[in-house]
Amino acid sequence: MVMRISKLIIIKTLSIGLLLLIFTVGGVAETVPEPEEFTSSIQFVNYIYHNYADANFEEVYRWLAPGIQAVISEADYLEFQLENKEKYKLELQQIKVSESIKKDEPAVGLKEYLVSDDLVSIYEVEVNYQLNFRRLGKDQQKDITKVVSVLENKPGSYRLLWDPEPVLNKGANS
């Protein structure tokens, strides 16, 4: 009797697993969620930097400009970010996004990553944060001020224009 119940449980479990496999593989395409509507480039950069601080690098990659995603894969980006976070014990705190200035062109070196078809606006956004890290066996802290380039490819839909060179050069230096 116990053997028969065990077999029924195993069969039921396998049936559910098979149904899930059929449903997943059977042509049901994964839908990419629509971008949230951000009210400003400042709100967008704040969202990106807090995700970065939380090591949610998948979400950060999702918001990279298409021209950046065309030259670095998500796997390479994630590997690079995770290795650096672990190697240097990187930690961002006290993130403040303060100013956004509309520009005619992106910062030098980033223009080649533009996909002009759906470009509406370019912004340079100032972000300040405290960077905690470990270097040469010692914990260190540094206040950082950066200007980040952001694309608005349609009203309320932003993308980060981030220089991919560190990821691209990592492969050359390995």
ZIZI-V315283 format. One record per pair of residues at least 24 apart in sequence whose C-alpha atoms are under 10 Angstrom apart, sorted by the first residue. I is the first residue (numbers start at 0). J is the second residue. If there is no record, write none. Layout:
i=<I/I>
j=<J/J>
This chain:
i=<31/33/34/34/34/34/34/34/35/35/35/36/36/36/36/36/37/37/37/37/38/38/38/38/39/39/39/39/39/39/40/40/40/40/40/40/40/40/40/40/40/40/40/40/40/40/40/40/41/41/41/41/41/41/41/41/41/41/41/41/42/42/42/43/43/43/43/43/43/43/43/44/44/44/44/44/44/44/44/44/44/44/44/44/45/45/45/45/45/45/46/47/47/48/48/48/48/48/48/48/48/49/49/49/49/49/51/51/51/52/52/52/52/52/52/52/52/53/53/53/54/54/54/54/54/54/55/55/56/56/59/59/60/60/60/61/61/62/62/62/62/62/63/63/63/63/63/63/63/64/64/64/64/64/64/64/64/64/64/64/64/65/65/65/65/65/65/66/66/66/66/66/66/66/66/66/66/67/67/67/67/67/67/67/67/67/67/67/67/68/68/68/68/69/70/70/70/70/70/71/71/71/71/72/75/75/75/75/76/76/76/76/77/78/79/79/79/79/79/80/84/84/85/85/86/86/86/87/87/87/87/87/87/87/87/87/88/88/88/88/88/88/88/89/89/89/89/89/89/89/89/90/90/90/90/90/90/90/91/91/91/91/91/91/91/91/91/91/92/92/92/92/92/92/93/93/93/93/93/94/94/94/94/94/94/94/95/95/95/95/95/95/96/96/96/96/96/96/96/96/97/97/97/97/98/98/98/98/98/98/99/99/99/99/99/99/99/99/100/100/100/100/101/101/101/102/102/104/105/105/105/105/105/106/106/106/106/106/108/108/109/109/109/109/109/110/112/112/112/112/113/113/114/114/115/116/117/117/117/117/118/118/118/118/118/119/119/119/119/119/119/119/120/120/120/120/120/120/120/121/121/121/121/121/121/121/121/121/122/122/122/122/122/122/122/122/122/123/123/123/123/123/124/124>
j=<61/156/61/62/155/156/157/158/155/156/157/153/154/155/156/157/154/155/156/157/154/155/156/157/99/151/154/155/156/157/96/98/99/100/101/121/122/123/124/148/149/150/151/155/156/157/158/159/95/96/97/98/99/100/122/123/124/125/126/149/96/97/157/96/124/149/155/156/157/158/159/95/96/97/99/124/125/126/147/148/149/157/158/159/94/95/96/97/124/126/96/158/159/91/92/94/95/96/126/127/128/91/92/93/94/95/80/90/91/84/89/90/91/92/93/94/130/90/91/92/80/81/84/89/90/91/80/81/80/81/158/159/158/159/161/158/159/156/157/158/159/160/149/150/157/158/159/160/161/112/113/114/149/150/151/152/157/158/159/160/161/112/113/114/158/159/160/109/110/111/112/113/114/115/160/161/163/109/111/112/113/114/158/159/160/161/162/163/164/112/160/161/163/112/112/163/164/166/167/163/164/166/167/166/166/167/169/170/163/165/166/167/166/166/165/166/167/169/170/166/132/133/132/133/132/133/134/131/132/133/134/135/136/137/138/139/130/131/132/133/134/138/139/130/131/132/133/134/138/139/140/128/129/130/131/132/133/140/127/128/129/130/131/132/140/141/142/143/127/128/129/130/131/142/127/128/129/130/142/126/127/128/129/130/143/144/125/126/127/128/129/144/124/125/126/127/128/144/145/146/124/125/126/127/122/123/124/125/126/146/123/124/125/126/146/147/148/149/124/125/146/148/148/149/150/148/149/148/147/148/149/150/160/146/147/148/160/162/162/164/148/160/161/162/163/160/160/161/162/163/150/160/150/152/152/152/150/151/152/153/150/151/152/153/157/150/151/152/153/154/156/157/149/150/151/152/153/154/157/148/149/150/151/152/157/158/159/160/146/147/148/149/150/151/157/159/160/147/148/149/150/160/148/149>
